[in-house]
Amino acid sequence: MANLVYIERIGGGGFGEVWKARDRGVDALRAVKIVEPSAIPSLKDFNDEARVLNELAHDNIITVYGAEPGPTTGTTPDVDMYVIIMEYMDDGSLDDALQKEAFLPLREAVHRFSAACFAAAHAHGKGYIHRDIKPANILVSDARTKLSDFGLCVPGAVGGASGAGTLVYAAPEVADGNPTTVATDIYSLGVSLHELINGSSYVEWIGDEDELAERISRGRFPARDEFQPFVHDKLKRVLRKAMHVDASKRYADVDELRHALEAVPIKCNWTLQSVGNEERWTGLADGPKPGSPGGIFQVTVRRKSREFELRKCKSVPGDMRRVNADCGTFASLTALGAHQRAVMARVTETGK
């Protein structure tokens, strides 16, 4: 058995807990999933997740080092338990990142999401459905991105019981009680991408789960017409197709989804800072050649006075020039919002 010293609890849920630990045998940090024996029907059921992870070894899937019953060494977890010893990712999950920032920068979101797509496509190619894809199960460490938590994973031929996974990310057919399929994983990926690009508030639900299931089944959650102002139409089309209510109208497989996303032009990353009654957006655009520096854009929105201002420069923030053609005062907040979306989406798509 691994010689584990537990450091801190880093996650938990209905399955049990996840701890950060040090394996003194090899002097390396590990993530340890802990489940009390009473929480699972049999040792075989417990070992299934570790076996699947071992079978699905891939650069974008979390590595498993072992699964063991019995007591562990260390300080805090001191009862008999089952443990799965896994790779530790020191930057946490994309859900953790979303708790710190309103949304992920577009280029990072696409990069991280593409890695999760590689992982899901690999699992599907091996005949498995993940059934619980969401930002909390996409782990990061520097440039590395890995899909984790295969505890609900099942062979594709089996499908899966309704209600598996997290309801917010569940496809309409699953919310209606039908089995999980490759298409339901694609839907969960679509909701995850929607959240990464727009922020957690766009997929937030507080209330009755039956009402949520009904909204999901009718395509009313998440809202398909609410996006950050910098999201342009080509990116919206990818999200809407991945989250289509009709499973047959989603992407045929995860690779098709990934290719469609990677083909979307993203020429500018945006960040937001709210100061008093002002929204201040900063956009960093690509240069004319890949990797070359581009322009800097600053958008200021004053809702109280219904003013919109765009400034830009080639590279030096102190030399910002007002773009008069895109600035103005609007008769209503609706008109102001429409103008903001048009200008910011254009810059995202073209860098101009």
C-alpha positions as CSV (number, residue, x, y, z in Angstrom):
1,M,0.0,0.0,0.0
2,A,1.1,3.5,-0.8
3,N,2.7,5.3,2.2
4,L,0.4,8.3,2.1
5,V,0.6,11.4,4.3
6,Y,-2.6,13.5,3.9
7,I,-2.1,17.3,3.6
8,E,-5.5,18.8,3.0
9,R,-9.1,18.1,1.7
10,I,-9.4,19.5,-1.8
11,G,-12.9,18.3,-2.9
12,G,-15.9,16.2,-2.0
13,G,-19.4,15.2,-2.9
14,G,-21.9,12.3,-2.7
15,F,-19.1,9.9,-3.6
16,G,-16.8,10.8,-0.7
17,E,-13.8,13.1,-0.5
18,V,-10.6,14.0,-2.5
19,W,-7.5,14.7,-0.5
20,K,-4.1,16.1,-1.5
21,A,-1.5,13.7,-0.1
22,R,2.2,12.9,-0.4
23,D,3.3,9.5,-1.3
24,R,6.4,9.1,0.9
25,G,7.6,6.1,-1.1
26,V,8.3,8.1,-4.2
27,D,8.2,11.6,-2.6
28,A,5.4,12.9,-4.9
29,L,2.1,14.7,-4.5
30,R,-1.0,12.7,-5.2
31,A,-4.8,13.2,-5.3
32,V,-6.5,10.5,-3.3
33,K,-10.2,9.8,-3.7
34,I,-11.6,8.3,-0.5
35,V,-14.8,6.3,-0.3
36,E,-16.2,4.6,2.8
37,P,-17.1,0.9,2.1
38,S,-20.7,1.6,3.1
39,A,-21.0,4.0,0.1
40,I,-20.5,1.4,-2.6
41,P,-22.1,-2.0,-3.3
42,S,-18.9,-3.9,-3.7
43,L,-15.2,-3.7,-4.0
44,K,-15.6,-4.5,-7.7
45,D,-17.8,-1.4,-8.2
46,F,-15.1,0.7,-6.4
47,N,-12.3,-0.7,-8.6
48,D,-14.2,-0.1,-11.8
49,E,-13.3,3.6,-11.9
50,A,-9.6,2.8,-11.5
51,R,-9.7,0.1,-14.1
52,V,-11.4,2.4,-16.6
53,L,-8.8,5.1,-16.0
54,N,-6.0,2.6,-16.4
55,E,-7.5,1.4,-19.7
56,L,-8.1,4.9,-20.9
57,A,-4.5,6.1,-20.4
58,H,-4.1,9.3,-22.4
59,D,-2.3,12.6,-22.2
60,N,-5.6,14.4,-21.5
61,I,-7.0,11.9,-19.0
62,I,-6.0,11.9,-15.3
63,T,-3.5,9.2,-14.5
64,V,-4.3,6.5,-11.9
65,Y,-1.6,4.9,-9.8
66,G,-3.7,2.4,-7.9
67,A,-6.8,1.5,-6.0
68,E,-6.6,-0.1,-2.5
69,P,-9.0,-1.2,0.3
70,G,-8.0,-0.9,3.9
71,P,-6.7,1.7,6.4
72,T,-4.2,4.3,5.3
73,T,-1.3,6.0,7.0
74,G,-1.2,9.7,7.6
75,T,-3.0,12.1,9.9
76,T,-6.6,13.0,9.1
77,P,-8.5,10.2,7.3
78,D,-8.3,7.5,10.0
79,V,-11.1,5.0,9.3
80,D,-11.2,1.9,7.1
81,M,-11.8,3.1,3.5
82,Y,-11.2,2.5,-0.2
83,V,-8.8,4.8,-1.9
84,I,-8.0,5.6,-5.5
85,I,-4.5,7.2,-5.9
86,M,-4.3,9.6,-8.8
87,E,-2.2,12.3,-10.4
88,Y,-2.3,15.6,-8.6
89,M,-3.0,18.7,-10.7
90,D,-1.9,21.7,-8.7
91,D,-4.0,24.4,-10.4
92,G,-7.3,22.7,-9.5
93,S,-10.2,22.6,-11.9
94,L,-11.7,25.0,-14.5
95,D,-14.5,25.4,-12.0
96,D,-12.0,26.8,-9.5
97,A,-10.8,29.2,-12.2
98,L,-14.3,30.4,-12.8
99,Q,-14.7,31.1,-9.1
100,K,-11.7,33.6,-9.4
101,E,-12.6,35.2,-12.7
102,A,-16.0,36.1,-14.3
103,F,-15.1,34.0,-17.4
104,L,-12.0,32.4,-19.0
105,P,-10.2,34.4,-21.7
106,L,-11.4,33.1,-25.0
107,R,-8.1,31.6,-26.2
108,E,-7.5,29.8,-22.9
109,A,-11.1,28.5,-22.9
110,V,-10.7,27.1,-26.4
111,H,-7.3,25.6,-25.6
112,R,-8.5,23.9,-22.4
113,F,-11.8,22.8,-23.9
114,S,-10.0,21.2,-26.9
115,A,-7.9,19.2,-24.5
116,A,-11.1,17.9,-22.8
117,C,-12.5,17.0,-26.3
118,F,-9.4,14.9,-27.0
119,A,-10.0,13.1,-23.8
120,A,-13.7,12.5,-24.4
121,A,-13.1,11.4,-28.0
122,H,-10.5,8.9,-26.7
123,A,-12.9,7.5,-24.2
124,H,-15.7,7.2,-26.8
125,G,-13.3,5.5,-29.1
126,K,-12.7,2.9,-26.4
127,G,-16.4,2.4,-26.0
128,Y,-17.0,4.5,-22.8
129,I,-19.4,7.3,-22.0
130,H,-18.2,9.7,-19.3
131,R,-21.6,10.9,-18.1
132,D,-20.4,13.7,-15.9
133,I,-18.4,16.2,-18.0
134,K,-18.3,19.7,-16.4
135,P,-15.7,22.3,-15.6
136,A,-15.2,20.8,-12.1
137,N,-14.0,17.6,-13.7
138,I,-11.5,19.3,-16.1
139,L,-8.3,19.7,-14.2
140,V,-5.3,21.9,-15.0
141,S,-1.7,22.3,-14.1
142,D,0.3,24.9,-16.0
143,A,-0.2,24.1,-19.7
144,R,-1.6,20.6,-19.0
145,T,-5.4,19.9,-19.1
146,K,-6.9,16.6,-18.1
147,L,-10.4,15.1,-17.8
148,S,-11.1,13.5,-14.5
149,D,-13.7,11.7,-12.4
150,F,-14.7,8.6,-14.3
151,G,-16.8,7.3,-11.4
152,L,-20.0,7.4,-13.5
153,C,-18.4,6.2,-16.7
154,V,-20.1,3.2,-18.4
155,P,-19.5,1.2,-21.6
156,G,-21.4,2.8,-24.5
157,A,-23.3,-0.4,-25.2
158,V,-24.8,-0.2,-21.7
159,G,-25.8,3.4,-21.9
160,G,-26.7,4.6,-18.4
161,A,-29.4,5.2,-16.0
162,S,-31.2,8.5,-16.2
163,G,-30.1,11.2,-13.8
164,A,-26.4,10.3,-14.0
165,G,-24.0,13.2,-13.5
166,T,-24.9,16.8,-12.7
167,L,-28.4,18.0,-13.8
168,V,-27.3,21.4,-14.9
169,Y,-25.0,19.8,-17.6
170,A,-27.5,17.0,-18.4
171,A,-28.9,16.7,-21.9
172,P,-32.7,17.0,-22.5
173,E,-33.1,13.3,-23.2
174,V,-31.3,12.4,-20.0
175,A,-33.5,14.9,-18.0
176,D,-36.5,13.1,-19.6
177,G,-35.2,9.8,-18.2
178,N,-33.5,8.3,-21.3
179,P,-30.1,6.6,-21.4
180,T,-26.9,8.4,-21.9
181,T,-25.0,8.2,-25.2
182,V,-22.1,9.9,-27.0
183,A,-24.6,12.7,-27.9
184,T,-25.3,13.4,-24.2
185,D,-21.6,13.8,-23.5
186,I,-21.4,16.2,-26.4
187,Y,-24.3,18.2,-24.9
188,S,-22.4,18.3,-21.5
189,L,-19.3,19.5,-23.3
190,G,-21.4,22.2,-25.0
191,V,-22.8,23.5,-21.6
192,S,-19.3,23.4,-20.2
193,L,-17.9,25.5,-23.1
194,H,-20.8,27.9,-22.7
195,E,-19.9,28.3,-19.0
196,L,-16.2,28.7,-19.7
197,I,-16.7,31.4,-22.3
198,N,-19.5,33.3,-20.6
199,G,-19.2,32.6,-16.8
200,S,-20.8,30.5,-14.2
201,S,-23.8,32.8,-13.8
202,Y,-25.0,31.8,-17.3
203,V,-25.6,28.2,-16.1
204,E,-26.5,28.9,-12.5
205,W,-29.7,27.4,-11.1
206,I,-31.2,27.9,-7.7
207,G,-34.5,26.3,-7.2
208,D,-36.6,23.1,-7.8
209,E,-34.8,20.4,-9.7
210,D,-38.0,19.2,-11.4
211,E,-38.5,22.7,-12.8
212,L,-34.9,22.7,-14.0
213,A,-35.3,19.3,-15.7
214,E,-38.4,20.6,-17.4
215,R,-36.6,23.7,-18.6
216,I,-33.7,21.6,-19.9
217,S,-36.0,19.2,-21.8
218,R,-37.6,22.1,-23.6
219,G,-34.4,23.9,-24.4
220,R,-35.0,26.8,-22.1
221,F,-31.9,26.2,-19.9
222,P,-29.2,27.3,-20.4
223,A,-30.5,30.3,-22.3
224,R,-29.4,30.1,-26.0
225,D,-29.7,33.9,-26.5
226,E,-27.6,35.2,-23.6
227,F,-23.9,35.6,-24.1
228,Q,-21.1,37.9,-23.2
229,P,-21.0,40.9,-25.5
230,F,-17.7,39.8,-27.2
231,V,-19.2,36.4,-28.3
232,H,-19.7,36.6,-32.1
233,D,-22.2,34.7,-34.2
234,K,-19.9,32.0,-35.4
235,L,-19.0,31.0,-31.9
236,K,-22.7,31.2,-30.9
237,R,-23.5,28.7,-33.6
238,V,-21.0,26.2,-32.3
239,L,-22.5,26.5,-28.8
240,R,-26.1,26.2,-30.0
241,K,-25.4,23.1,-32.1
242,A,-23.5,21.4,-29.3
243,M,-26.5,22.1,-26.9
244,H,-29.2,21.3,-29.4
245,V,-32.4,19.9,-27.8
246,D,-32.6,17.3,-30.6
247,A,-29.6,14.9,-30.1
248,S,-29.6,14.0,-33.8
249,K,-28.9,17.7,-34.7
250,R,-25.8,18.0,-32.4
251,Y,-22.3,17.3,-33.7
252,A,-21.9,13.7,-34.9
253,D,-18.9,13.1,-32.5
254,V,-16.6,15.1,-30.3
255,D,-13.9,15.5,-33.0
256,E,-16.4,17.3,-35.1
257,L,-17.2,19.6,-32.2
258,R,-13.5,20.3,-31.6
259,H,-12.8,21.0,-35.3
260,A,-15.8,23.4,-35.5
261,L,-14.6,25.3,-32.4
262,E,-11.0,25.5,-33.6
263,A,-12.1,26.9,-37.0
264,V,-13.9,29.8,-35.3
265,P,-11.9,33.1,-35.6
266,I,-10.8,34.5,-32.2
267,K,-8.6,37.5,-32.8
268,C,-9.0,39.2,-29.4
269,N,-9.1,38.2,-25.7
270,W,-11.2,40.4,-23.4
271,T,-11.1,41.1,-19.7
272,L,-13.6,43.1,-17.6
273,Q,-13.2,45.5,-14.8
274,S,-16.2,47.3,-13.3
275,V,-15.4,50.7,-11.7
276,G,-18.4,52.4,-10.1
277,N,-21.0,52.8,-12.8
278,E,-18.6,52.0,-15.6
279,E,-17.7,48.8,-17.4
280,R,-14.2,48.8,-18.6
281,W,-13.2,46.1,-21.1
282,T,-9.7,45.6,-22.3
283,G,-9.1,43.6,-25.4
284,L,-5.7,42.2,-26.6
285,A,-5.8,41.5,-30.3
286,D,-3.6,39.3,-32.5
287,G,-1.0,40.8,-34.8
288,P,-1.0,40.3,-38.6
289,K,1.2,37.2,-38.2
290,P,0.6,34.3,-35.7
291,G,2.2,35.1,-32.4
292,S,3.0,38.7,-33.4
293,P,1.7,41.6,-31.1
294,G,-1.5,43.2,-32.2
295,G,-3.7,46.1,-31.1
296,I,-5.0,47.0,-27.7
297,F,-8.7,47.9,-27.4
298,Q,-10.5,49.6,-24.5
299,V,-14.3,49.7,-24.3
300,T,-16.0,51.9,-21.7
301,V,-19.7,51.5,-21.1
302,R,-21.6,54.0,-18.9
303,R,-25.1,52.7,-18.5
304,K,-26.4,55.6,-16.4
305,S,-25.6,58.1,-19.2
306,R,-26.0,55.4,-22.0
307,E,-22.6,56.2,-23.4
308,F,-20.3,53.8,-25.3
309,E,-16.6,54.6,-26.1
310,L,-14.0,52.6,-28.0
311,R,-10.3,53.4,-27.9
312,K,-7.5,51.5,-29.5
313,C,-3.8,51.6,-30.2
314,K,-1.2,49.4,-32.0
315,S,0.7,48.3,-28.9
316,V,1.3,51.1,-26.3
317,P,-1.6,51.5,-23.8
318,G,-0.7,55.1,-23.1
319,D,-1.3,56.0,-26.8
320,M,-5.0,55.2,-27.0
321,R,-6.9,56.8,-29.9
322,R,-10.7,57.4,-29.7
323,V,-12.6,55.6,-32.5
324,N,-15.3,58.2,-33.1
325,A,-17.2,56.1,-35.6
326,D,-17.9,53.5,-32.9
327,C,-18.6,55.9,-30.0
328,G,-21.9,57.5,-29.1
329,T,-24.8,58.2,-26.7
330,F,-27.9,56.0,-27.1
331,A,-31.6,56.6,-26.6
332,S,-32.1,53.4,-24.6
333,L,-30.1,50.7,-22.7
334,T,-31.4,48.2,-25.3
335,A,-29.8,50.3,-28.1
336,L,-26.6,50.7,-26.1
337,G,-26.4,46.9,-25.5
338,A,-26.9,46.1,-29.1
339,H,-24.2,48.5,-30.2
340,Q,-21.8,47.1,-27.6
341,R,-22.4,43.6,-28.7
342,A,-21.9,44.5,-32.4
343,V,-18.6,46.4,-31.8
344,M,-17.0,43.9,-29.4
345,A,-18.1,40.9,-31.4
346,R,-16.6,42.4,-34.5
347,V,-13.2,43.0,-32.7
348,T,-13.3,39.4,-31.4
349,E,-13.8,38.0,-34.9
350,T,-11.5,40.3,-36.9
351,G,-9.1,42.0,-34.4
352,K,-10.2,45.4,-35.9
